[in-house]
Amino acid sequence: LWSNGALSKDVEVNVQGTNASDAVNCLVTAGLFEDYAEYEKTCKSAGLDHEKVSAGLFTFKKGYTKEDVAGEINWG
């Protein structure tokens, strides 16, 4: 799924849950992050609040980095 730090293909994920942990778990299940801790670290390095996660159907495009993925679902 990842090649040289970027997505190797488009990935569609239905992000849902009642809190950030549940929502991020959808991304983990899809293989976009190893765990919540990696997501949190990515958000911090990108200047995002890891608890501000939008729900919905997202398509993460080929070439996106983990920071791009985090930024796409972040409403902070």
All heavy atoms as TSV, in Angstrom:
chain	resi	resn	atom	element	x	y	z
A	1	LEU	N	N	0.820	-1.205	0.000
A	1	LEU	CA	C	0.000	0.000	0.000
A	1	LEU	C	C	0.861	1.265	0.000
A	1	LEU	O	O	0.530	2.236	-0.636
A	1	LEU	CB	C	-0.937	-0.025	1.203
A	1	LEU	CG	C	-1.978	1.076	1.282
A	1	LEU	CD1	C	-2.915	1.028	0.084
A	1	LEU	CD2	C	-2.777	0.962	2.552
A	2	TRP	N	N	1.968	1.217	0.746
A	2	TRP	CA	C	2.882	2.365	0.826
A	2	TRP	C	C	4.155	2.066	0.044
A	2	TRP	O	O	4.689	0.971	0.136
A	2	TRP	CB	C	3.237	2.667	2.281
A	2	TRP	CG	C	2.079	3.172	3.063
A	2	TRP	CD1	C	1.300	2.447	3.921
A	2	TRP	CD2	C	1.537	4.483	3.061
A	2	TRP	NE1	N	0.312	3.241	4.444
A	2	TRP	CE2	C	0.438	4.491	3.938
A	2	TRP	CE3	C	1.882	5.658	2.397
A	2	TRP	CZ2	C	-0.321	5.642	4.170
A	2	TRP	CZ3	C	1.128	6.792	2.632
A	2	TRP	CH2	C	0.042	6.783	3.510
A	3	SER	N	N	4.617	3.041	-0.708
A	3	SER	CA	C	5.863	2.923	-1.450
A	3	SER	C	C	6.633	4.234	-1.317
A	3	SER	O	O	6.124	5.290	-1.720
A	3	SER	CB	C	5.568	2.624	-2.921
A	3	SER	OG	O	6.756	2.558	-3.659
A	4	ASN	N	N	7.803	4.169	-0.707
A	4	ASN	CA	C	8.624	5.375	-0.493
A	4	ASN	C	C	7.859	6.488	0.212
A	4	ASN	O	O	7.966	7.657	-0.141
A	4	ASN	CB	C	9.191	5.885	-1.819
A	4	ASN	CG	C	10.118	4.879	-2.469
A	4	ASN	OD1	O	10.895	4.221	-1.791
A	4	ASN	ND2	N	10.019	4.740	-3.773
A	5	GLY	N	N	7.040	6.113	1.191
A	5	GLY	CA	C	6.325	7.101	1.996
A	5	GLY	C	C	5.065	7.660	1.371
A	5	GLY	O	O	4.484	8.599	1.903
A	6	ALA	N	N	4.638	7.102	0.235
A	6	ALA	CA	C	3.427	7.597	-0.441
A	6	ALA	C	C	2.525	6.424	-0.799
A	6	ALA	O	O	2.995	5.299	-0.994
A	6	ALA	CB	C	3.804	8.380	-1.686
A	7	LEU	N	N	1.236	6.704	-0.885
A	7	LEU	CA	C	0.293	5.660	-1.287
A	7	LEU	C	C	0.594	5.192	-2.702
A	7	LEU	O	O	0.846	6.008	-3.586
A	7	LEU	CB	C	-1.146	6.174	-1.221
A	7	LEU	CG	C	-1.770	6.283	0.169
A	7	LEU	CD1	C	-3.144	6.935	0.081
A	7	LEU	CD2	C	-1.884	4.908	0.802
A	8	SER	N	N	0.537	3.892	-2.906
A	8	SER	CA	C	0.823	3.320	-4.223
A	8	SER	C	C	-0.445	3.174	-5.063
A	8	SER	O	O	-0.382	2.815	-6.229
A	8	SER	CB	C	1.503	1.964	-4.068
A	8	SER	OG	O	0.676	1.075	-3.341
A	9	LYS	N	N	-1.609	3.464	-4.458
A	9	LYS	CA	C	-2.881	3.406	-5.182
A	9	LYS	C	C	-3.913	4.228	-4.418
A	9	LYS	O	O	-3.698	4.581	-3.260
A	9	LYS	CB	C	-3.366	1.959	-5.309
A	9	LYS	CG	C	-3.660	1.285	-3.969
A	9	LYS	CD	C	-4.160	-0.135	-4.157
A	9	LYS	CE	C	-4.525	-0.755	-2.817
A	9	LYS	NZ	N	-5.121	-2.063	-2.967
A	10	ASP	N	N	-5.041	4.537	-5.055
A	10	ASP	CA	C	-6.141	5.216	-4.366
A	10	ASP	C	C	-6.735	4.270	-3.330
A	10	ASP	O	O	-6.856	3.066	-3.584
A	10	ASP	CB	C	-7.241	5.613	-5.345
A	10	ASP	CG	C	-6.835	6.743	-6.287
A	10	ASP	OD1	O	-5.702	7.242	-6.177
A	10	ASP	OD2	O	-7.659	7.108	-7.136
A	11	VAL	N	N	-7.101	4.806	-2.176
A	11	VAL	CA	C	-7.708	4.008	-1.115
A	11	VAL	C	C	-8.973	4.716	-0.636
A	11	VAL	O	O	-8.918	5.886	-0.253
A	11	VAL	CB	C	-6.741	3.825	0.082
A	11	VAL	CG1	C	-7.388	3.031	1.191
A	11	VAL	CG2	C	-5.444	3.170	-0.359
A	12	GLU	N	N	-10.096	4.007	-0.680
A	12	GLU	CA	C	-11.363	4.566	-0.207
A	12	GLU	C	C	-11.655	3.990	1.172
A	12	GLU	O	O	-11.578	2.783	1.371
A	12	GLU	CB	C	-12.485	4.217	-1.182
A	12	GLU	CG	C	-13.785	4.915	-0.857
A	12	GLU	CD	C	-14.849	4.667	-1.910
A	12	GLU	OE1	O	-14.907	5.444	-2.877
A	12	GLU	OE2	O	-15.592	3.689	-1.759
A	13	VAL	N	N	-11.976	4.866	2.117
A	13	VAL	CA	C	-12.249	4.444	3.489
A	13	VAL	C	C	-13.498	5.147	3.995
A	13	VAL	O	O	-13.631	6.368	3.851
A	13	VAL	CB	C	-11.067	4.782	4.436
A	13	VAL	CG1	C	-11.363	4.324	5.852
A	13	VAL	CG2	C	-9.771	4.171	3.938
A	14	ASN	N	N	-14.389	4.381	4.600
A	14	ASN	CA	C	-15.554	4.942	5.272
A	14	ASN	C	C	-15.157	5.163	6.732
A	14	ASN	O	O	-15.069	4.213	7.500
A	14	ASN	CB	C	-16.754	4.003	5.157
A	14	ASN	CG	C	-18.024	4.644	5.684
A	14	ASN	OD1	O	-18.077	5.839	5.922
A	14	ASN	ND2	N	-19.039	3.835	5.882
A	15	VAL	N	N	-14.877	6.406	7.081
A	15	VAL	CA	C	-14.444	6.758	8.434
A	15	VAL	C	C	-15.683	6.987	9.288
A	15	VAL	O	O	-16.518	7.827	8.966
A	15	VAL	CB	C	-13.545	8.015	8.413
A	15	VAL	CG1	C	-13.146	8.414	9.819
A	15	VAL	CG2	C	-12.322	7.774	7.552
A	16	GLN	N	N	-15.801	6.219	10.358
A	16	GLN	CA	C	-16.959	6.356	11.238
A	16	GLN	C	C	-16.572	6.034	12.666
A	16	GLN	O	O	-15.532	5.435	12.913
A	16	GLN	CB	C	-18.083	5.441	10.759
A	16	GLN	CG	C	-17.690	3.997	10.593
A	16	GLN	CD	C	-18.753	3.195	9.863
A	16	GLN	OE1	O	-19.874	3.647	9.695
A	16	GLN	NE2	N	-18.409	2.001	9.440
A	17	GLY	N	N	-17.439	6.423	13.586
A	17	GLY	CA	C	-17.202	6.172	15.001
A	17	GLY	C	C	-17.707	7.322	15.838
A	17	GLY	O	O	-18.001	8.402	15.334
A	18	THR	N	N	-17.773	7.084	17.134
A	18	THR	CA	C	-18.279	8.103	18.049
A	18	THR	C	C	-17.172	8.935	18.664
A	18	THR	O	O	-17.430	9.897	19.367
A	18	THR	CB	C	-19.106	7.446	19.177
A	18	THR	OG1	O	-18.284	6.489	19.841
A	18	THR	CG2	C	-20.345	6.773	18.617
A	19	ASN	N	N	-15.922	8.568	18.405
A	19	ASN	CA	C	-14.797	9.349	18.919
A	19	ASN	C	C	-13.608	9.201	17.964
A	19	ASN	O	O	-13.651	8.420	17.013
A	19	ASN	CB	C	-14.429	8.924	20.346
A	19	ASN	CG	C	-14.106	7.443	20.438
A	19	ASN	OD1	O	-13.373	6.904	19.611
A	19	ASN	ND2	N	-14.642	6.772	21.445
A	20	ALA	N	N	-12.552	9.954	18.228
A	20	ALA	CA	C	-11.384	9.948	17.341
A	20	ALA	C	C	-10.748	8.570	17.249
A	20	ALA	O	O	-10.346	8.128	16.180
A	20	ALA	CB	C	-10.363	10.978	17.821
A	21	SER	N	N	-10.688	7.869	18.363
A	21	SER	CA	C	-10.066	6.543	18.370
A	21	SER	C	C	-10.804	5.582	17.441
A	21	SER	O	O	-10.185	4.859	16.657
A	21	SER	CB	C	-10.034	6.000	19.800
A	21	SER	OG	O	-9.426	4.737	19.827
A	22	ASP	N	N	-12.129	5.576	17.508
A	22	ASP	CA	C	-12.927	4.720	16.625
A	22	ASP	C	C	-12.709	5.095	15.160
A	22	ASP	O	O	-12.550	4.229	14.297
A	22	ASP	CB	C	-14.429	4.843	16.936
A	22	ASP	CG	C	-14.821	4.184	18.244
A	22	ASP	OD1	O	-14.016	3.425	18.809
A	22	ASP	OD2	O	-15.956	4.447	18.698
A	23	ALA	N	N	-12.728	6.395	14.886
A	23	ALA	CA	C	-12.571	6.872	13.513
A	23	ALA	C	C	-11.196	6.512	12.963
A	23	ALA	O	O	-11.078	6.018	11.843
A	23	ALA	CB	C	-12.810	8.379	13.455
A	24	VAL	N	N	-10.169	6.741	13.751
A	24	VAL	CA	C	-8.811	6.438	13.301
A	24	VAL	C	C	-8.631	4.933	13.123
A	24	VAL	O	O	-7.891	4.495	12.238
A	24	VAL	CB	C	-7.764	7.033	14.270
A	24	VAL	CG1	C	-6.360	6.543	13.944
A	24	VAL	CG2	C	-7.822	8.554	14.223
A	25	ASN	N	N	-9.340	4.148	13.916
A	25	ASN	CA	C	-9.258	2.697	13.756
A	25	ASN	C	C	-9.690	2.268	12.351
A	25	ASN	O	O	-9.184	1.284	11.815
A	25	ASN	CB	C	-10.091	1.979	14.825
A	25	ASN	CG	C	-9.785	0.502	14.864
A	25	ASN	OD1	O	-8.636	0.104	14.940
A	25	ASN	ND2	N	-10.821	-0.314	14.797
A	26	CYS	N	N	-10.597	3.009	11.725
A	26	CYS	CA	C	-10.993	2.724	10.337
A	26	CYS	C	C	-9.784	2.877	9.406
A	26	CYS	O	O	-9.612	2.102	8.469
A	26	CYS	CB	C	-12.110	3.658	9.893
A	26	CYS	SG	S	-13.657	3.474	10.806
A	27	LEU	N	N	-8.955	3.882	9.677
A	27	LEU	CA	C	-7.752	4.104	8.877
A	27	LEU	C	C	-6.714	3.022	9.132
A	27	LEU	O	O	-6.020	2.581	8.215
A	27	LEU	CB	C	-7.159	5.479	9.177
A	27	LEU	CG	C	-8.069	6.682	8.954
A	27	LEU	CD1	C	-7.365	7.960	9.385
A	27	LEU	CD2	C	-8.512	6.774	7.516
A	28	VAL	N	N	-6.619	2.591	10.388
A	28	VAL	CA	C	-5.688	1.518	10.754
A	28	VAL	C	C	-6.089	0.227	10.055
A	28	VAL	O	O	-5.255	-0.457	9.451
A	28	VAL	CB	C	-5.637	1.337	12.289
A	28	VAL	CG1	C	-4.846	0.092	12.667
A	28	VAL	CG2	C	-5.048	2.578	12.965
A	29	THR	N	N	-7.383	-0.086	10.101
A	29	THR	CA	C	-7.901	-1.295	9.448
A	29	THR	C	C	-7.614	-1.273	7.946
A	29	THR	O	O	-7.312	-2.311	7.350
A	29	THR	CB	C	-9.408	-1.435	9.704
A	29	THR	OG1	O	-9.612	-1.528	11.116
A	29	THR	CG2	C	-9.980	-2.670	9.045
A	30	ALA	N	N	-7.667	-0.086	7.344
A	30	ALA	CA	C	-7.408	0.052	5.908
A	30	ALA	C	C	-5.918	0.017	5.568
A	30	ALA	O	O	-5.540	0.017	4.404
A	30	ALA	CB	C	-8.022	1.355	5.398
A	31	GLY	N	N	-5.058	0.016	6.612
A	31	GLY	CA	C	-3.618	-0.045	6.381
A	31	GLY	C	C	-2.944	1.301	6.209
A	31	GLY	O	O	-1.779	1.373	5.831
A	32	LEU	N	N	-3.671	2.373	6.511
A	32	LEU	CA	C	-3.103	3.703	6.325
A	32	LEU	C	C	-2.197	4.127	7.478
A	32	LEU	O	O	-1.299	4.943	7.291
A	32	LEU	CB	C	-4.222	4.725	6.124
A	32	LEU	CG	C	-5.046	4.489	4.850
A	32	LEU	CD1	C	-6.245	5.415	4.816
A	32	LEU	CD2	C	-4.204	4.666	3.605
A	33	PHE	N	N	-2.454	3.594	8.659
A	33	PHE	CA	C	-1.599	3.828	9.831
A	33	PHE	C	C	-1.447	2.515	10.571
A	33	PHE	O	O	-2.340	1.663	10.523
A	33	PHE	CB	C	-2.218	4.885	10.774
A	33	PHE	CG	C	-2.245	6.266	10.174
A	33	PHE	CD1	C	-3.386	6.739	9.537
A	33	PHE	CD2	C	-1.141	7.087	10.222
A	33	PHE	CE1	C	-3.428	7.995	8.958
A	33	PHE	CE2	C	-1.163	8.353	9.644
A	33	PHE	CZ	C	-2.310	8.812	9.018
A	34	GLU	N	N	-0.328	2.365	11.276
A	34	GLU	CA	C	-0.093	1.144	12.055
A	34	GLU	C	C	-0.992	1.088	13.283
A	34	GLU	O	O	-1.470	0.026	13.661
A	34	GLU	CB	C	1.368	1.055	12.482
A	34	GLU	CG	C	2.312	0.801	11.328
A	34	GLU	CD	C	3.756	0.752	11.782
A	34	GLU	OE1	O	4.014	0.388	12.943
A	34	GLU	OE2	O	4.622	1.080	10.958
A	35	ASP	N	N	-1.198	2.248	13.913
A	35	ASP	CA	C	-2.008	2.321	15.124
A	35	ASP	C	C	-2.325	3.787	15.410
A	35	ASP	O	O	-1.892	4.679	14.685
A	35	ASP	CB	C	-1.285	1.670	16.317
A	35	ASP	CG	C	0.121	2.204	16.537
A	35	ASP	OD1	O	0.401	3.374	16.170
A	35	ASP	OD2	O	0.957	1.460	17.057
A	36	TYR	N	N	-3.102	4.009	16.473
A	36	TYR	CA	C	-3.493	5.379	16.813
A	36	TYR	C	C	-2.267	6.227	17.138
A	36	TYR	O	O	-2.205	7.413	16.783
A	36	TYR	CB	C	-4.470	5.390	17.993
A	36	TYR	CG	C	-5.090	6.758	18.210
A	36	TYR	CD1	C	-6.285	7.101	17.587
A	36	TYR	CD2	C	-4.473	7.712	18.998
A	36	TYR	CE1	C	-6.847	8.362	17.753
A	36	TYR	CE2	C	-5.023	8.970	19.177
A	36	TYR	CZ	C	-6.208	9.290	18.551
A	36	TYR	OH	O	-6.753	10.533	18.699
A	37	ALA	N	N	-1.281	5.627	17.794
A	37	ALA	CA	C	-0.072	6.376	18.172
A	37	ALA	C	C	0.638	6.939	16.937
A	37	ALA	O	O	1.117	8.078	16.958
A	37	ALA	CB	C	0.866	5.487	18.971
A	38	GLU	N	N	0.687	6.162	15.858
A	38	GLU	CA	C	1.321	6.657	14.634
A	38	GLU	C	C	0.509	7.805	14.044
A	38	GLU	O	O	1.067	8.802	13.580
A	38	GLU	CB	C	1.477	5.535	13.606
A	38	GLU	CG	C	2.217	6.029	12.361
A	38	GLU	CD	C	2.253	5.040	11.215
A	38	GLU	OE1	O	1.318	4.210	11.096
A	38	GLU	OE2	O	3.194	5.108	10.429
A	39	TYR	N	N	-0.814	7.682	14.060
A	39	TYR	CA	C	-1.677	8.763	13.581
A	39	TYR	C	C	-1.450	10.030	14.407
A	39	TYR	O	O	-1.290	11.123	13.867
A	39	TYR	CB	C	-3.151	8.342	13.638
A	39	TYR	CG	C	-4.088	9.465	13.334
A	39	TYR	CD1	C	-4.302	9.887	12.022
A	39	TYR	CD2	C	-4.747	10.148	14.355
A	39	TYR	CE1	C	-5.137	10.954	11.743
A	39	TYR	CE2	C	-5.591	11.209	14.078
A	39	TYR	CZ	C	-5.780	11.608	12.772
A	39	TYR	OH	O	-6.609	12.670	12.496
A	40	GLU	N	N	-1.423	9.877	15.723
A	40	GLU	CA	C	-1.222	11.020	16.625
A	40	GLU	C	C	0.123	11.696	16.344
A	40	GLU	O	O	0.209	12.922	16.247
A	40	GLU	CB	C	-1.287	10.546	18.074
A	40	GLU	CG	C	-1.189	11.656	19.083
A	40	GLU	CD	C	-1.338	11.181	20.523
A	40	GLU	OE1	O	-1.498	9.963	20.755
A	40	GLU	OE2	O	-1.288	12.034	21.415
A	41	LYS	N	N	1.166	10.903	16.171
A	41	LYS	CA	C	2.502	11.443	15.884
A	41	LYS	C	C	2.503	12.184	14.546
A	41	LYS	O	O	3.089	13.260	14.422
A	41	LYS	CB	C	3.517	10.295	15.854
A	41	LYS	CG	C	4.929	10.721	15.594
A	41	LYS	CD	C	5.870	9.525	15.574
A	41	LYS	CE	C	7.268	9.942	15.159
A	41	LYS	NZ	N	8.147	8.800	14.984
A	42	THR	N	N	1.826	11.621	13.545
A	42	THR	CA	C	1.731	12.261	12.229
A	42	THR	C	C	1.019	13.601	12.338
A	42	THR	O	O	1.458	14.596	11.748
A	42	THR	CB	C	0.992	11.336	11.238
A	42	THR	OG1	O	1.715	10.106	11.116
A	42	THR	CG2	C	0.858	11.976	9.871
A	43	CYS	N	N	-0.074	13.635	13.099
A	43	CYS	CA	C	-0.810	14.890	13.297
A	43	CYS	C	C	0.067	15.936	13.969
A	43	CYS	O	O	0.090	17.098	13.539
A	43	CYS	CB	C	-2.065	14.651	14.129
A	43	CYS	SG	S	-3.389	13.863	13.212
A	44	LYS	N	N	0.782	15.541	15.006
A	44	LYS	CA	C	1.631	16.498	15.723
A	44	LYS	C	C	2.682	17.083	14.799
A	44	LYS	O	O	2.933	18.288	14.819
A	44	LYS	CB	C	2.282	15.830	16.931
A	44	LYS	CG	C	1.318	15.653	18.078
A	44	LYS	CD	C	1.989	15.082	19.305
A	44	LYS	CE	C	0.980	14.929	20.431
A	44	LYS	NZ	N	1.554	14.303	21.615
A	45	SER	N	N	3.305	16.246	13.954
A	45	SER	CA	C	4.341	16.758	13.060
A	45	SER	C	C	3.748	17.663	11.976
A	45	SER	O	O	4.439	18.517	11.437
A	45	SER	CB	C	5.133	15.607	12.430
A	45	SER	OG	O	4.368	14.919	11.472
A	46	ALA	N	N	2.458	17.490	11.675
A	46	ALA	CA	C	1.800	18.321	10.663
A	46	ALA	C	C	1.068	19.513	11.278
A	46	ALA	O	O	0.420	20.278	10.573
A	46	ALA	CB	C	0.822	17.464	9.858
A	47	GLY	N	N	1.124	19.648	12.610
A	47	GLY	CA	C	0.467	20.763	13.280
A	47	GLY	C	C	-1.047	20.613	13.377
A	47	GLY	O	O	-1.775	21.594	13.424
A	48	LEU	N	N	-1.526	19.352	13.413
A	48	LEU	CA	C	-2.957	19.070	13.483
A	48	LEU	C	C	-3.342	18.532	14.857
A	48	LEU	O	O	-2.526	17.921	15.537
A	48	LEU	CB	C	-3.339	18.022	12.422
A	48	LEU	CG	C	-3.023	18.372	10.973
A	48	LEU	CD1	C	-3.206	17.149	10.088
A	48	LEU	CD2	C	-3.883	19.527	10.493
A	49	ASP	N	N	-4.594	18.726	15.244
A	49	ASP	CA	C	-5.123	18.165	16.487
A	49	ASP	C	C	-5.633	16.760	16.185
A	49	ASP	O	O	-6.591	16.585	15.431
A	49	ASP	CB	C	-6.260	19.045	17.009
A	49	ASP	CG	C	-6.832	18.563	18.336
A	49	ASP	OD1	O	-6.667	17.370	18.673
A	49	ASP	OD2	O	-7.465	19.376	19.025
A	50	HIS	N	N	-4.999	15.750	16.765
A	50	HIS	CA	C	-5.325	14.354	16.464
A	50	HIS	C	C	-6.728	13.949	16.906
A	50	HIS	O	O	-7.225	12.908	16.486
A	50	HIS	CB	C	-4.289	13.409	17.088
A	50	HIS	CG	C	-4.284	13.433	18.584
A	50	HIS	ND1	N	-5.017	12.552	19.326
A	50	HIS	CD2	C	-3.643	14.225	19.456
A	50	HIS	CE1	C	-4.820	12.805	20.609
A	50	HIS	NE2	N	-3.983	13.822	20.704
A	51	GLU	N	N	-7.386	14.766	17.702
A	51	GLU	CA	C	-8.726	14.408	18.163
A	51	GLU	C	C	-9.831	14.987	17.278
A	51	GLU	O	O	-11.000	14.697	17.478
A	51	GLU	CB	C	-8.913	14.850	19.614
A	51	GLU	CG	C	-7.939	14.110	20.529
A	51	GLU	CD	C	-8.365	14.124	21.982
A	51	GLU	OE1	O	-9.412	14.709	22.302
A	51	GLU	OE2	O	-7.645	13.533	22.789
A	52	LYS	N	N	-9.471	15.795	16.299
A	52	LYS	CA	C	-10.458	16.414	15.406
A	52	LYS	C	C	-10.524	15.613	14.109
A	52	LYS	O	O	-9.864	15.945	13.126
A	52	LYS	CB	C	-10.100	17.874	15.149
A	52	LYS	CG	C	-10.186	18.715	16.411
A	52	LYS	CD	C	-9.895	20.165	16.142
A	52	LYS	CE	C	-10.077	20.981	17.421
A	52	LYS	NZ	N	-9.764	22.391	17.207
A	53	VAL	N	N	-11.325	14.560	14.132
A	53	VAL	CA	C	-11.428	13.643	12.993
A	53	VAL	C	C	-12.836	13.712	12.417
A	53	VAL	O	O	-13.816	13.568	13.141
A	53	VAL	CB	C	-11.116	12.197	13.429
A	53	VAL	CG1	C	-11.194	11.256	12.243
A	53	VAL	CG2	C	-9.742	12.110	14.089
A	54	SER	N	N	-12.924	13.948	11.123
A	54	SER	CA	C	-14.215	13.983	10.444
A	54	SER	C	C	-14.638	12.577	10.040
A	54	SER	O	O	-13.812	11.767	9.643
A	54	SER	CB	C	-14.128	14.833	9.175
A	54	SER	OG	O	-13.811	16.161	9.489
A	55	ALA	N	N	-15.927	12.323	10.121
A	55	ALA	CA	C	-16.475	11.064	9.631
A	55	ALA	C	C	-16.910	11.263	8.185
A	55	ALA	O	O	-17.151	12.379	7.740
A	55	ALA	CB	C	-17.655	10.632	10.489
A	56	GLY	N	N	-17.004	10.166	7.459
A	56	GLY	CA	C	-17.472	10.231	6.086
A	56	GLY	C	C	-16.692	9.297	5.191
A	56	GLY	O	O	-15.780	8.601	5.636
A	57	LEU	N	N	-17.046	9.306	3.926
A	57	LEU	CA	C	-16.379	8.472	2.937
A	57	LEU	C	C	-15.273	9.299	2.300
A	57	LEU	O	O	-15.525	10.363	1.732
A	57	LEU	CB	C	-17.382	8.002	1.885
A	57	LEU	CG	C	-16.867	7.004	0.859
A	57	LEU	CD1	C	-16.412	5.710	1.547
A	57	LEU	CD2	C	-17.959	6.687	-0.145
A	58	PHE	N	N	-14.041	8.827	2.420
A	58	PHE	CA	C	-12.874	9.543	1.912
A	58	PHE	C	C	-12.143	8.690	0.884
A	58	PHE	O	O	-12.033	7.479	1.053
A	58	PHE	CB	C	-11.886	9.870	3.045
A	58	PHE	CG	C	-12.408	10.849	4.040
A	58	PHE	CD1	C	-13.136	10.422	5.144
A	58	PHE	CD2	C	-12.181	12.208	3.890
A	58	PHE	CE1	C	-13.623	11.318	6.077
A	58	PHE	CE2	C	-12.672	13.120	4.822
A	58	PHE	CZ	C	-13.390	12.675	5.910
A	59	THR	N	N	-11.642	9.336	-0.148
A	59	THR	CA	C	-10.762	8.666	-1.102
A	59	THR	C	C	-9.402	9.335	-1.000
A	59	THR	O	O	-9.257	10.529	-1.292
A	59	THR	CB	C	-11.294	8.769	-2.540
A	59	THR	OG1	O	-12.587	8.173	-2.590
A	59	THR	CG2	C	-10.365	8.042	-3.513
A	60	PHE	N	N	-8.431	8.571	-0.541
A	60	PHE	CA	C	-7.062	9.058	-0.410
A	60	PHE	C	C	-6.330	8.667	-1.693
A	60	PHE	O	O	-6.272	7.499	-2.044
A	60	PHE	CB	C	-6.416	8.475	0.842
A	60	PHE	CG	C	-7.217	8.764	2.077
A	60	PHE	CD1	C	-7.944	7.769	2.695
A	60	PHE	CD2	C	-7.268	10.038	2.600
A	60	PHE	CE1	C	-8.705	8.026	3.825
A	60	PHE	CE2	C	-8.029	10.322	3.735
A	60	PHE	CZ	C	-8.749	9.317	4.343
A	61	LYS	N	N	-5.812	9.650	-2.398
A	61	LYS	CA	C	-5.270	9.450	-3.739
A	61	LYS	C	C	-3.848	8.897	-3.735
A	61	LYS	O	O	-3.069	9.166	-2.810
A	61	LYS	CB	C	-5.261	10.788	-4.500
A	61	LYS	CG	C	-6.619	11.430	-4.652
A	61	LYS	CD	C	-7.485	10.645	-5.597
A	61	LYS	CE	C	-8.803	11.368	-5.857
A	61	LYS	NZ	N	-9.704	10.584	-6.665
A	62	LYS	N	N	-3.556	8.166	-4.779
A	62	LYS	CA	C	-2.201	7.674	-5.004
A	62	LYS	C	C	-1.242	8.855	-4.901
A	62	LYS	O	O	-1.509	9.925	-5.451
A	62	LYS	CB	C	-2.113	7.029	-6.388
A	62	LYS	CG	C	-0.736	6.530	-6.752
A	62	LYS	CD	C	-0.734	5.898	-8.132
A	62	LYS	CE	C	0.677	5.444	-8.486
A	62	LYS	NZ	N	0.708	4.810	-9.814
A	63	GLY	N	N	-0.146	8.662	-4.166
A	63	GLY	CA	C	0.826	9.732	-3.990
A	63	GLY	C	C	0.676	10.481	-2.679
A	63	GLY	O	O	1.578	11.211	-2.272
A	64	TYR	N	N	-0.468	10.314	-1.999
A	64	TYR	CA	C	-0.658	10.954	-0.688
A	64	TYR	C	C	0.356	10.404	0.312
A	64	TYR	O	O	0.664	9.223	0.305
A	64	TYR	CB	C	-2.052	10.644	-0.138
A	64	TYR	CG	C	-3.158	11.600	-0.512
A	64	TYR	CD1	C	-3.131	12.335	-1.680
A	64	TYR	CD2	C	-4.262	11.736	0.314
A	64	TYR	CE1	C	-4.178	13.186	-2.016
A	64	TYR	CE2	C	-5.309	12.587	-0.012
A	64	TYR	CZ	C	-5.255	13.318	-1.176
A	64	TYR	OH	O	-6.285	14.150	-1.499
A	65	THR	N	N	0.823	11.293	1.187
A	65	THR	CA	C	1.642	10.873	2.325
A	65	THR	C	C	0.731	10.663	3.535
A	65	THR	O	O	-0.461	10.997	3.495
A	65	THR	CB	C	2.670	11.964	2.673
A	65	THR	OG1	O	1.951	13.136	3.089
A	65	THR	CG2	C	3.577	12.282	1.488
A	66	LYS	N	N	1.280	10.156	4.617
A	66	LYS	CA	C	0.494	9.993	5.844
A	66	LYS	C	C	0.002	11.351	6.337
A	66	LYS	O	O	-1.111	11.470	6.843
A	66	LYS	CB	C	1.302	9.272	6.917
A	66	LYS	CG	C	1.510	7.803	6.573
A	66	LYS	CD	C	2.264	7.060	7.650
A	66	LYS	CE	C	2.599	5.652	7.207
A	66	LYS	NZ	N	1.607	4.669	7.564
A	67	GLU	N	N	0.809	12.397	6.162
A	67	GLU	CA	C	0.399	13.746	6.549
A	67	GLU	C	C	-0.791	14.213	5.707
A	67	GLU	O	O	-1.695	14.866	6.216
A	67	GLU	CB	C	1.566	14.732	6.419
A	67	GLU	CG	C	2.644	14.566	7.468
A	67	GLU	CD	C	3.647	13.457	7.165
A	67	GLU	OE1	O	3.601	12.854	6.058
A	67	GLU	OE2	O	4.468	13.161	8.049
A	68	ASP	N	N	-0.792	13.869	4.422
A	68	ASP	CA	C	-1.922	14.213	3.556
A	68	ASP	C	C	-3.194	13.525	4.020
A	68	ASP	O	O	-4.274	14.132	4.062
A	68	ASP	CB	C	-1.653	13.803	2.098
A	68	ASP	CG	C	-0.535	14.594	1.447
A	68	ASP	OD1	O	-0.321	15.764	1.819
A	68	ASP	OD2	O	0.135	14.027	0.567
A	69	VAL	N	N	-3.075	12.249	4.382
A	69	VAL	CA	C	-4.230	11.486	4.858
A	69	VAL	C	C	-4.769	12.123	6.134
A	69	VAL	O	O	-5.971	12.371	6.264
A	69	VAL	CB	C	-3.864	10.009	5.091
A	69	VAL	CG1	C	-5.016	9.261	5.779
A	69	VAL	CG2	C	-3.503	9.324	3.775
A	70	ALA	N	N	-3.876	12.411	7.079
A	70	ALA	CA	C	-4.299	13.020	8.345
A	70	ALA	C	C	-4.958	14.380	8.091
A	70	ALA	O	O	-6.006	14.691	8.673
A	70	ALA	CB	C	-3.104	13.173	9.277
A	71	GLY	N	N	-4.382	15.173	7.212
A	71	GLY	CA	C	-4.943	16.488	6.903
A	71	GLY	C	C	-6.310	16.418	6.247
A	71	GLY	O	O	-7.165	17.267	6.465
A	72	GLU	N	N	-6.519	15.385	5.451
A	72	GLU	CA	C	-7.791	15.218	4.734
A	72	GLU	C	C	-8.951	14.968	5.699
A	72	GLU	O	O	-10.050	15.455	5.489
A	72	GLU	CB	C	-7.647	14.048	3.757
A	72	GLU	CG	C	-8.764	13.900	2.790
A	72	GLU	CD	C	-8.630	14.795	1.556
A	72	GLU	OE1	O	-7.562	15.355	1.314
A	72	GLU	OE2	O	-9.635	14.906	0.852
A	73	ILE	N	N	-8.717	14.194	6.756
A	73	ILE	CA	C	-9.818	13.867	7.669
A	73	ILE	C	C	-9.887	14.795	8.879
A	73	ILE	O	O	-10.806	14.702	9.672
A	73	ILE	CB	C	-9.751	12.396	8.158
A	73	ILE	CG1	C	-8.562	12.164	9.073
A	73	ILE	CG2	C	-9.752	11.438	6.995
A	73	ILE	CD1	C	-8.713	10.944	9.926
A	74	ASN	N	N	-8.921	15.688	9.001
A	74	ASN	CA	C	-8.847	16.565	10.163
A	74	ASN	C	C	-9.668	17.823	9.924
A	74	ASN	O	O	-9.550	18.460	8.890
A	74	ASN	CB	C	-7.380	16.919	10.438
A	74	ASN	CG	C	-7.197	17.590	11.764
A	74	ASN	OD1	O	-7.425	18.783	11.880
A	74	ASN	ND2	N	-6.786	16.843	12.753
A	75	TRP	N	N	-10.503	18.177	10.882
A	75	TRP	CA	C	-11.305	19.402	10.746
A	75	TRP	C	C	-10.787	20.525	11.622
A	75	TRP	O	O	-11.442	21.523	11.817
A	75	TRP	CB	C	-12.775	19.128	11.038
A	75	TRP	CG	C	-13.059	18.494	12.369
A	75	TRP	CD1	C	-13.193	17.164	12.633
A	75	TRP	CD2	C	-13.282	19.143	13.616
A	75	TRP	NE1	N	-13.476	16.948	13.958
A	75	TRP	CE2	C	-13.533	18.149	14.587
A	75	TRP	CE3	C	-13.282	20.475	14.014
A	75	TRP	CZ2	C	-13.771	18.448	15.930
A	75	TRP	CZ3	C	-13.530	20.772	15.350
A	75	TRP	CH2	C	-13.771	19.754	16.281
A	76	GLY	N	N	-9.575	20.379	12.136
A	76	GLY	CA	C	-8.989	21.386	13.033
A	76	GLY	C	C	-8.498	22.612	12.332
A	76	GLY	O	O	-8.378	22.726	11.167
